[in-house]
């Protein structure tokens, strides 16, 4: 469940990163700010139960991949094989971090949580 929070945070990260570039009126800026708030709130909640370094790396990696793919699909960014290969390498690293991370981390009381 906590990893799902990281994926949700990364999903909203894509919206706010694109919003920072393309927002040009009250409503698009409002959507951008809401996306920032949701993204960081959910990321903070996940970071309370999972290792923060891994959470942040997965968040940034997924957000970067999502932003690159969104710009190619929705904003006519040129599709380059080198860019796709690098995004796939980035995602492989993110998946690798997730696989080697112990999901059980002691909370402040010393009890294991998952």
MITI-75543 format. One record per atom (N, C-alpha, C, O): chain; x, z, y; residue number from 0. Coordinates in pm, whole numbers, plus 32768, in hexadecimal, padded with zeros to 4 digits. Each point is the difference from the previous one (the first is absolute). Example, Ala and Ser with C-alpha at 12.3 -4.5 7.8 and 13.67 -1.06 7.14 Angstrom:
<nodes>
NODE   c     c1     c3     c2     k
NODE   A   8527   830C   7DC7     0
NODE   A   7FA7   8000   8077     0
NODE   A   805A   8000   8078     0
NODE   A   8068   8042   7FFE     0
NODE   A   7F75   7F76   806B     1
NODE   A   8052   8006   8077     1
NODE   A   7FB3   8049   806D     1
NODE   A   8033   8011   806F     1
</nodes>
This chain:
<nodes>
NODE   c     c1     c3     c2     k
NODE   A   8052   8000   7F88     0
NODE   A   7FAE   8000   8078     0
NODE   A   8056   8000   807E     0
NODE   A   7FDF   7FBF   8063     0
NODE   A   8090   808B   7F99     1
NODE   A   8056   8005   8076     1
NODE   A   8046   7F7B   801A     1
NODE   A   8018   7FDB   8073     1
NODE   A   800A   7FDC   7F21     2
NODE   A   803C   7F7C   8014     2
NODE   A   7F99   7F9F   8039     2
NODE   A   8025   7FA4   804A     2
NODE   A   7F5D   806F   7F95     3
NODE   A   7F97   7FAD   803C     3
NODE   A   7FFC   8014   8097     3
NODE   A   7FE7   7FA1   804A     3
NODE   A   8032   80D9   7FE3     4
NODE   A   8006   801B   808F     4
NODE   A   8071   7FB0   8043     4
NODE   A   7FF0   7FCE   806F     4
NODE   A   8080   8027   7F4C     5
NODE   A   8071   7FB3   8037     5
NODE   A   7FD8   7F6D   800D     5
NODE   A   801F   7FBF   8064     5
NODE   A   7F9D   800C   7F37     6
NODE   A   7FD4   7F74   8005     6
NODE   A   7F99   7FEA   8070     6
NODE   A   8004   7F9A   8044     6
NODE   A   7FA3   80C5   7FCF     7
NODE   A   7F9D   7FF6   806D     7
NODE   A   8047   8005   8087     7
NODE   A   7FDF   7FB3   805A     7
NODE   A   8081   80A7   7FB4     8
NODE   A   804D   8009   807C     8
NODE   A   8049   7F7D   801D     8
NODE   A   8002   7FD2   8073     8
NODE   A   8039   7FF2   7F27     9
NODE   A   8047   7F80   8011     9
NODE   A   7F9E   7F90   8025     9
NODE   A   8021   7FA9   8051     9
NODE   A   7F69   805A   7F74    10
NODE   A   7F99   7F9C   8020    10
NODE   A   7FDD   8006   8095    10
NODE   A   7FF9   7F99   8043    10
NODE   A   7FF2   80E0   7FF1    11
NODE   A   7FE2   800E   808F    11
NODE   A   807A   7FE2   8057    11
NODE   A   7FF1   7FD6   8073    11
NODE   A   8087   8040   7F56    12
NODE   A   8079   7FDE   804B    12
NODE   A   8004   7F6B   8020    12
NODE   A   8027   7FD9   806E    12
NODE   A   7FB0   7FD5   7F34    13
NODE   A   7FFE   7F6F   8017    13
NODE   A   7FA8   7FE0   807A    13
NODE   A   8025   7FAF   8054    13
NODE   A   7F67   8091   7FB4    14
NODE   A   7FA6   7FE7   8070    14
NODE   A   803C   802B   8085    14
NODE   A   7FF5   7FB7   8063    14
NODE   A   8049   80BF   7FA1    15
NODE   A   8033   802A   8082    15
NODE   A   807D   7FB4   802A    15
NODE   A   8016   7FEB   8077    15
NODE   A   803C   7FED   7F29    16
NODE   A   8076   7FB0   8024    16
NODE   A   7FD5   7F79   8038    16
NODE   A   8035   7FD3   8066    16
NODE   A   7F6C   7FED   7F58    17
NODE   A   7FCC   7F81   8033    17
NODE   A   7FBA   8016   8086    17
NODE   A   800B   7FAE   805B    17
NODE   A   7FAC   80C1   7FAF    18
NODE   A   7FBC   8020   807D    18
NODE   A   805F   8011   8075    18
NODE   A   7FE0   7FD8   8070    18
NODE   A   8095   8062   7F77    19
NODE   A   8061   800F   806D    19
NODE   A   802B   7F79   8039    19
NODE   A   8022   7FF5   8076    19
NODE   A   7FDD   7FA5   7F36    20
NODE   A   8028   7F7B   802E    20
NODE   A   7F8D   7FB3   803E    20
NODE   A   8012   7FBB   8064    20
NODE   A   7F77   8050   7F60    21
NODE   A   7F92   7FA7   8026    21
NODE   A   7F90   8041   8051    21
NODE   A   7FAB   7FB8   8035    21
NODE   A   8051   80CB   7FD7    22
NODE   A   7F95   8041   804C    22
NODE   A   8006   7FD7   8092    22
NODE   A   806A   7FFE   803E    22
NODE   A   7F20   7FDF   7FF9    23
NODE   A   7FFF   7FD1   808B    23
NODE   A   7F84   802C   804E    23
NODE   A   7FED   7FD6   8072    23
NODE   A   7FBF   807D   7F53    24
NODE   A   7F8D   8033   804A    24
NODE   A   7FDF   808C   7FCE    24
NODE   A   8043   8034   7FA6    24
NODE   A   7F57   8008   8093    25
NODE   A   7FDD   808A   7FDF    25
NODE   A   7FE7   8012   7F6C    25
NODE   A   8032   8060   7FC4    25
NODE   A   7F80   7F47   7FFE    26
NODE   A   7FD9   8012   7F74    26
NODE   A   8074   7FED   7F9F    26
NODE   A   800C   8049   7F9E    26
NODE   A   804A   7F55   807C    27
NODE   A   8071   7FED   7FA6    27
NODE   A   8065   8073   800E    27
NODE   A   803D   802A   7F9E    27
NODE   A   7FD4   8009   80DD    28
NODE   A   8058   8074   8012    28
NODE   A   7FC2   807D   7FC1    28
NODE   A   8048   8054   7FC9    28
NODE   A   7F34   7FB9   8040    29
NODE   A   7FBD   8072   7FC0    29
NODE   A   8014   7FFB   7F69    29
NODE   A   801E   8067   7FC2    29
NODE   A   7FD1   7F24   8002    30
NODE   A   8017   7FF1   7F71    30
NODE   A   8090   801F   7FD9    30
NODE   A   8019   803C   7F97    30
NODE   A   8043   7F9C   80BE    31
NODE   A   808F   801A   7FE7    31
NODE   A   801B   8096   8001    31
NODE   A   8045   8034   7FA8    31
NODE   A   7F87   8011   80BC    32
NODE   A   8015   8092   800B    32
NODE   A   7FBF   8049   7F8B    32
NODE   A   803B   805D   7FC9    32
NODE   A   7F4C   7F7B   8012    33
NODE   A   7FBD   803D   7F8D    33
NODE   A   8052   7FEA   7F81    33
NODE   A   800D   805B   7FAE    33
NODE   A   8029   7F2E   8042    34
NODE   A   8054   7FE3   7F8A    34
NODE   A   807D   8056   7FFE    34
NODE   A   8029   802E   7F95    34
NODE   A   8014   7FE8   80DD    35
NODE   A   8076   8057   8009    35
NODE   A   7FDB   808E   7FD5    35
NODE   A   8046   803E   7FB0    35
NODE   A   7F4B   7FF4   8085    36
NODE   A   7FD6   8089   7FE1    36
NODE   A   7FE2   8010   7F6A    36
NODE   A   8030   805E   7FC0    36
NODE   A   7F82   7F46   800A    37
NODE   A   7FDE   8007   7F71    37
NODE   A   807E   7FF4   7FAB    37
NODE   A   8013   804D   7FA2    37
NODE   A   8042   7F53   807E    38
NODE   A   8079   7FE9   7FB2    38
NODE   A   8058   807D   7FFA    38
NODE   A   8029   802A   7F94    38
NODE   A   7FF3   8010   80DF    39
NODE   A   805A   8074   8001    39
NODE   A   7FBE   807D   7FC9    39
NODE   A   8043   8052   7FC1    39
NODE   A   7F3B   7FBF   8055    40
NODE   A   7FBB   8074   7FC7    40
NODE   A   8008   7FFD   7F67    40
NODE   A   8023   8064   7FC1    40
NODE   A   7FBC   7F29   8004    41
NODE   A   8002   7FF4   7F6E    41
NODE   A   8090   800C   7FCC    41
NODE   A   8016   803C   7F97    41
NODE   A   804A   7F8D   80B1    42
NODE   A   808C   800B   7FD8    42
NODE   A   802E   8092   8001    42
NODE   A   8045   802C   7FA5    42
NODE   A   7F95   801F   80C1    43
NODE   A   8024   808D   8009    43
NODE   A   7FC1   804E   7F8C    43
NODE   A   8041   8056   7FC5    43
NODE   A   7F42   7F8C   801C    44
NODE   A   7FBE   8045   7F90    44
NODE   A   8048   7FE3   7F7C    44
NODE   A   8011   805A   7FAE    44
NODE   A   801A   7F2B   803D    45
NODE   A   804A   7FDE   7F85    45
NODE   A   8088   8045   7FFE    45
NODE   A   802E   802E   7F97    45
NODE   A   8012   7FDA   80DE    46
NODE   A   8084   803E   800A    46
NODE   A   8000   8096   7FE5    46
NODE   A   8069   803A   7FE5    46
NODE   A   7F22   8005   8021    47
NODE   A   7FF7   808F   7FE2    47
NODE   A   8009   801C   7F6A    47
NODE   A   8022   806E   7FD7    47
NODE   A   7FC0   7F2D   7FD8    48
NODE   A   7FFF   8013   7F6E    48
NODE   A   806C   7FB1   7FB7    48
NODE   A   8020   801E   7F8D    48
NODE   A   801A   7F7E   80B5    49
NODE   A   8065   7FAA   7FC1    49
NODE   A   8082   8009   804F    49
NODE   A   7FFF   802C   8073    49
NODE   A   8071   7FAB   7F52    50
NODE   A   8080   8000   8048    50
NODE   A   7FFA   7FA5   807B    50
NODE   A   7FE2   7F89   7FF6    50
NODE   A   803A   80B0   807C    51
NODE   A   7FEE   7FB9   8080    51
NODE   A   8056   7F82   8009    51
NODE   A   7FD0   7F9A   8030    51
NODE   A   80AB   806B   7FA4    52
NODE   A   8057   7F8B   8008    52
NODE   A   7FCA   7F8B   7FB1    52
NODE   A   8002   7F8E   802F    52
NODE   A   7FCE   808D   7F5A    53
NODE   A   7FC9   7F95   7FAC    53
NODE   A   7F7D   7FCE   803C    53
NODE   A   7FE6   7F88   8002    53
NODE   A   7FC6   80D4   802D    54
NODE   A   7F81   7FD9   803E    54
NODE   A   8019   7FA3   8075    54
NODE   A   7FBF   7F98   800E    54
NODE   A   80A0   808C   8047    55
NODE   A   801C   7FAE   8075    55
NODE   A   8038   7F78   7FD9    55
NODE   A   7FDA   7F9A   803A    55
NODE   A   807F   8062   7F64    56
NODE   A   8039   7F81   7FD4    56
NODE   A   7F94   7FA5   7FC6    56
NODE   A   7FFE   7F88   801E    56
NODE   A   7FA9   80AF   7F91    57
NODE   A   7F94   7FAF   7FC7    57
NODE   A   7FA2   7FD1   806E    57
NODE   A   7FD7   7F8C   8001    57
NODE   A   8008   80CC   805B    58
NODE   A   7FA8   7FDE   8072    58
NODE   A   8039   7F8C   8051    58
NODE   A   7FBB   7F9E   801B    58
NODE   A   80C3   806E   800B    59
NODE   A   803F   7F97   8052    59
NODE   A   800E   7F7E   7FB1    59
NODE   A   7FE8   7F94   8035    59
NODE   A   803F   8076   7F4D    60
NODE   A   8011   7F88   7FAE    60
NODE   A   7F7D   7FB4   7FEE    60
NODE   A   7FFB   7F87   8011    60
NODE   A   7F9C   80C2   7FCB    61
NODE   A   7F7D   7FBF   7FEF    61
NODE   A   7FCA   7FCB   8084    61
NODE   A   7FC5   7F94   8005    61
NODE   A   804F   80B8   8065    62
NODE   A   7FD3   7FD1   8084    62
NODE   A   804A   7F83   802E    62
NODE   A   7FC4   7FA5   8039    62
NODE   A   80BD   8057   7FAD    63
NODE   A   804F   7F8B   8024    63
NODE   A   7FD4   7F86   7FB0    63
NODE   A   7FEB   7F95   8038    63
NODE   A   8006   807C   7F46    64
NODE   A   7FD4   7F91   7FAB    64
NODE   A   7F75   7FD1   8029    64
NODE   A   7FE7   7F88   8009    64
NODE   A   7FBF   80D6   8011    65
NODE   A   7F79   7FDC   802B    65
NODE   A   7FFD   7FB8   8085    65
NODE   A   7FB4   7FA1   8012    65
NODE   A   809F   808B   804A    66
NODE   A   8006   7FBF   8084    66
NODE   A   8037   7F72   7FF5    66
NODE   A   7FCA   7FA3   803C    66
NODE   A   80A2   804C   7F77    67
NODE   A   803A   7F7B   7FED    67
NODE   A   7F9B   7FA2   7FC0    67
NODE   A   7FED   7F8F   802D    67
NODE   A   7FD2   80A0   7F69    68
NODE   A   7F9D   7FAB   7FBC    68
NODE   A   7F87   7FE3   8059    68
NODE   A   7FCB   7F91   7FFD    68
NODE   A   8009   80D0   8051    69
NODE   A   7F8F   7FEB   805C    69
NODE   A   8022   7F98   806A    69
NODE   A   7FAD   7FAC   8022    69
NODE   A   80CC   805A   8012    70
NODE   A   8027   7F9E   8065    70
NODE   A   8008   7F73   7FC5    70
NODE   A   7FDE   7F9F   8043    70
NODE   A   804C   8057   7F40    71
NODE   A   8004   7F7C   7FBF    71
NODE   A   7F72   7FCD   7FE8    71
NODE   A   7FE3   7F8C   801B    71
NODE   A   7FC6   80CB   7FB3    72
NODE   A   7F78   7FD7   7FDC    72
NODE   A   7FA6   7FEB   8079    72
NODE   A   7FB8   7F9D   8007    72
NODE   A   804C   80BE   8059    73
NODE   A   7F9F   7FFF   806E    73
NODE   A   8034   7FCA   8085    73
NODE   A   7FB1   7FD7   8055    73
NODE   A   80D3   8028   7FBE    74
NODE   A   8035   7FDB   8084    74
NODE   A   8061   7F8B   7FFB    74
NODE   A   8050   7FEE   805C    74
NODE   A   7FAA   7FC3   7F3A    75
NODE   A   804D   7F84   7FF4    75
NODE   A   8097   8013   800F    75
NODE   A   8046   7FA8   8033    75
NODE   A   7FEC   80CA   7FA1    76
NODE   A   8091   8015   7FFB    76
NODE   A   8036   7FA3   7F93    76
NODE   A   7FC4   7FF4   7F96    76
NODE   A   80AC   7FCA   8083    77
NODE   A   8035   7FA5   7F9A    77
NODE   A   801E   8047   7F7C    77
NODE   A   8037   806F   7FFE    77
NODE   A   7FA4   7F52   7F96    78
NODE   A   801A   8035   7F7B    78
NODE   A   808B   7FD1   7FD3    78
NODE   A   8016   7F89   7FEB    78
NODE   A   8045   80D6   8007    79
NODE   A   8088   7FE0   7FD6    79
NODE   A   801B   8045   7F7B    79
NODE   A   7FDE   8075   7FEE    79
NODE   A   805F   7F44   7FB6    80
NODE   A   8020   8037   7F7E    80
NODE   A   8059   807C   800E    80
NODE   A   7FED   8063   7FB9    80
NODE   A   8072   7F98   80A2    81
NODE   A   805A   8073   8013    81
NODE   A   7FB3   807C   802C    81
NODE   A   8020   806F   7FD4    81
NODE   A   7F7D   7F80   8080    82
NODE   A   7FAF   8071   802E    82
NODE   A   7FB0   803C   7F8D    82
NODE   A   7FF8   807B   7FF4    82
NODE   A   7FCE   7F30   7FB9    83
NODE   A   7FB2   802F   7F8E    83
NODE   A   805A   8049   7F9C    83
NODE   A   7FDB   8069   7FCC    83
NODE   A   809B   7F61   801A    84
NODE   A   805E   8040   7FA3    84
NODE   A   8028   808A   8035    84
NODE   A   8005   8060   7FB3    84
NODE   A   8017   7FA9   80CE    85
NODE   A   8028   8081   8039    85
NODE   A   7F8E   8065   7FFC    85
NODE   A   8018   8076   7FE8    85
NODE   A   7F6D   7F5F   8030    86
NODE   A   7F8D   805A   7FF6    86
NODE   A   7FEF   802F   7F70    86
NODE   A   7FE1   8075   7FE9    86
NODE   A   8033   7F32   7FB6    87
NODE   A   7FF7   8027   7F73    87
NODE   A   806D   8065   7FDB    87
NODE   A   7FE7   805C   7FB3    87
NODE   A   8092   7F92   8082    88
NODE   A   806B   8060   7FE8    88
NODE   A   7FDC   8088   803E    88
NODE   A   8017   8068   7FC3    88
NODE   A   7FB0   7F96   80B4    89
NODE   A   7FD4   807A   8043    89
NODE   A   7F96   8047   7FAB    89
NODE   A   8007   8079   7FEC    89
NODE   A   7F98   7F3C   7FE3    90
NODE   A   7F97   803A   7FAD    90
NODE   A   8038   8036   7F7D    90
NODE   A   7FD1   8066   7FCE    90
NODE   A   8093   7F57   7FF9    91
NODE   A   8040   8032   7F86    91
NODE   A   8043   8088   801B    91
NODE   A   7FFA   805A   7FAD    91
NODE   A   8044   7FB3   80C6    92
NODE   A   803D   8080   8026    92
NODE   A   7F98   806D   8012    92
NODE   A   8015   8072   7FD7    92
NODE   A   7F7B   7F6C   8067    93
NODE   A   7F93   8060   8015    93
NODE   A   7FC8   802D   7F7A    93
NODE   A   7FEB   8077   7FEA    93
NODE   A   7FFC   7F2A   7FBD    94
NODE   A   7FCC   8021   7F7B    94
NODE   A   8066   8057   7FB4    94
NODE   A   7FDA   805F   7FBC    94
NODE   A   80A5   7F7F   8050    95
NODE   A   8069   804E   7FBF    95
NODE   A   8002   808F   8032    95
NODE   A   800B   805D   7FB0    95
NODE   A   7FEB   7FB7   80D3    96
NODE   A   7FFC   8087   8038    96
NODE   A   7F89   804E   7FCB    96
NODE   A   800B   8075   7FDD    96
NODE   A   7F84   7F48   801E    97
NODE   A   7F86   8042   7FCE    97
NODE   A   8012   802A   7F6E    97
NODE   A   7FD6   806D   7FDA    97
NODE   A   8067   7F3D   7FD6    98
NODE   A   8011   801D   7F71    98
NODE   A   8062   8073   7FE6    98
NODE   A   7FED   804A   7FA0    98
NODE   A   8079   7FC5   80B1    99
NODE   A   8063   8069   7FE8    99
NODE   A   7FE0   8082   8048    99
NODE   A   8049   8062   7FF1    99
NODE   A   7F4C   7FA1   805D   100
NODE   A   7FDC   8079   8049   100
NODE   A   7FAB   805B   7FA8   100
NODE   A   7F9E   7FD5   7FC4   100
NODE   A   808A   80A8   8037   101
NODE   A   7FB3   8064   7FB7   101
NODE   A   7F86   8024   8054   101
NODE   A   800E   8031   8070   101
NODE   A   7F7B   7FB7   7F5A   102
NODE   A   7F85   8016   804C   102
NODE   A   7FDB   8092   800B   102
NODE   A   7FAC   8024   8052   102
NODE   A   808F   802F   7F5E   103
NODE   A   7FE3   808E   800B   103
NODE   A   8068   8040   8059   103
NODE   A   8077   7FFE   7FE2   103
NODE   A   7F5A   803B   808B   104
NODE   A   8059   8042   805E   104
NODE   A   7FC8   8089   801D   104
NODE   A   7F87   8012   800E   104
NODE   A   80D0   804F   7FFB   105
NODE   A   7FD1   8088   8019   105
NODE   A   7FC8   800B   808D   105
NODE   A   803B   7FCE   805F   105
NODE   A   7F52   8075   7FAC   106
NODE   A   7FC9   8018   8085   106
NODE   A   803F   807E   8039   106
NODE   A   805C   8037   7FC3   106
NODE   A   7F76   7FF5   80AE   107
NODE   A   803D   8071   8045   107
NODE   A   7FF5   8082   7FB1   107
NODE   A   804B   805E   801B   107
NODE   A   7F58   7FAB   7F82   108
NODE   A   7FF2   8078   7FAD   108
NODE   A   8053   7FF8   7F81   108
NODE   A   8002   805F   7FB2   108
NODE   A   8041   7F32   8039   109
NODE   A   8052   7FF0   7F8A   109
NODE   A   7FB4   7FCD   7F88   109
NODE   A   8036   7FFC   7F92   109
NODE   A   7F4C   7FDC   8082   110
NODE   A   7FAF   7FCB   7F93   110
NODE   A   800E   7F69   7FFC   110
NODE   A   800C   7FBF   8068   110
NODE   A   7FF2   8009   7F22   111
NODE   A   8009   7F6F   7FF2   111
NODE   A   7F79   7FC0   8022   111
NODE   A   7F97   802F   7FD4   111
NODE   A   806F   7F66   807A   112
NODE   A   7F88   7FB3   8022   112
NODE   A   8019   7F70   7FDD   112
NODE   A   8073   7FD4   7FF9   112
NODE   A   7F23   7FE1   7FF0   113
NODE   A   8014   7F73   7FE3   113
NODE   A   7FAC   7FAA   8059   113
NODE   A   8004   7F86   7FF6   113
</nodes>
